[in-house]
Amino acid sequence: MVLQAIKYTPASSAGAATLNILDQLLLPHQSLYIPISSCEDAFDAIKQMKVRGAPAIAIVAALALAVECTRTNISSRSAAEARDQIIERLGYVKKSRPTAVNLSDAVNKLSNVVTKAASSDVADGQAVVHKYIAAAERMLIDDVSDNKAIGAHGAKWIAEHTAAGQSKTRNAAQELKILTHCNTGSLATAGYGTALGVIRSLREAGLLTHAFCSETRPYNQGSRLTAYELVHDQIPATLVTDSMAASLLAREGTNVAAIVVGADRVAANGDTANKIGTYSLAVLARHHGVKFLVAAPRTTIDLGTPSGEAIVIEERDQQEVTRIKGPQIGSNGDLREPATISTAAMGINVWNPAFDVTPADLIDGVITEVGVVEKQNGVFNFEPLFASMTETHRESHPSTVGGM
Ligand SMILES: CSC[C@@H](O)[C@@H](O)C(=O)COP(=O)(O)O
């Protein structure tokens, strides 16, 4: 059974479209799908991280508005009114989380779609809504195929560019292990995953011998979500805390072919914002001579942000650091909403940035759905990747800028 974070059913004669998401706050103890029927539902679910991961939050925001369109009378309004209402609702949901560019990229793209649809002399509200829903649904479909392509490109690159990969393809009894951080799998995307997609792809090719996932403090996306996906897929894997990574690399040597991570925003120069702790892993990778790769669709590359300095880093509640969360067991053995207990001294100050920025210098390659980009003369150039993009995405891209 394939893990699915997002379940969407288009509108039909039976009724309005529906959207349900797997509540990731309850994982790995409980699999509960919750309905998302409006932009307010999506905003809260994204903010509280019931859904998280750069591609997944963009898709949930887009589809929540598609559902809202099929549940309200927006199609009965004029084309201009429908356009304005859709753009206003997109602007609202865009404010839920600032760092992942996929959300603002999707908002820009969809705003352009409805602006173009409404500009036709014969357009009415229904035509504008129809175009919006088709574009939002397309994002769900495209994300899975993009992830599979990322997986294939990443696996090929690792097989060709690492000592472990080259030995493995010669059928030597060599280990090929990958370390990953945070959760970038089916739970962070429409399916398959980015960095975890590379791990899945290596496994399908018979090359991967072992995966390591870091706990990813303070929110534990690694131990709760990536570990869950690896166990689910029966991929041989070991969980380590973030502070064990240096010892792991020292012990494993070149058995670890690469550290592969996802991204929330890749600036034009390659500086990459991703889950806090990514930067430390990149420094460790350089020290140990291990390749460091970022796996992300082109929607995560932000040519409008020149470098990492311009990326807005979300800071979250201090309780995510001072408290840990676990399931509560009811008197009859049922699982209840997780409860938190304090693990820190009362009154201590806390800094809780959700992401950090890894300098481009420490990144060996960015794996996208159209190939792996490496630095030429020490510089990343992502421009050529966008030459083959669909018209809709190209339209959106120049206006994609850092921050919200
Ligand atoms: C394919 S997901 C890529 C990134 O979004 C992921 O690595 C990450 O940092 C997620 O952070 P989160 O705070 O859990 O949304």
The ligand as a Tripos MOL2 file, in Angstrom:
@<TRIPOS>MOLECULE
LIG
   15    14     1     0     0
SMALL
NO_CHARGES

@<TRIPOS>ATOM
      1 C1         10.1500   17.4420    0.0590 C.3       1 LIG1
      2 S1         10.0590   18.2730    1.5200 S.3       1 LIG1
      3 C2         11.4520   19.3840    1.5550 C.3       1 LIG1
      4 C3         11.4670   20.2330    2.7660 C.3       1 LIG1
      5 O1         10.2420   20.8670    2.8900 O.3       1 LIG1
      6 C4         11.7960   19.4160    4.0240 C.3       1 LIG1
      7 O2         13.1160   18.9600    3.9390 O.3       1 LIG1
      8 C5         11.6040   20.2840    5.2240 C.2       1 LIG1
      9 O3         12.4840   21.0280    5.6000 O.2       1 LIG1
     10 C6         10.2640   20.2500    5.8390 C.3       1 LIG1
     11 O4         10.1390   21.1020    6.9390 O.3       1 LIG1
     12 P1          8.7500   21.1400    7.7190 P.3       1 LIG1
     13 O5          8.9750   22.1810    8.7790 O.co2     1 LIG1
     14 O6          8.5250   19.7720    8.2580 O.co2     1 LIG1
     15 O7          7.6960   21.5650    6.7320 O.co2     1 LIG1
@<TRIPOS>BOND
     1     1     2 1
     2     2     3 1
     3     3     4 1
     4     4     5 1
     5     4     6 1
     6     6     7 1
     7     6     8 1
     8     8     9 2
     9     8    10 1
    10    10    11 1
    11    11    12 1
    12    12    13 2
    13    12    14 1
    14    12    15 1
@<TRIPOS>SUBSTRUCTURE
     1 LIG1         1 GROUP 0 **** ****
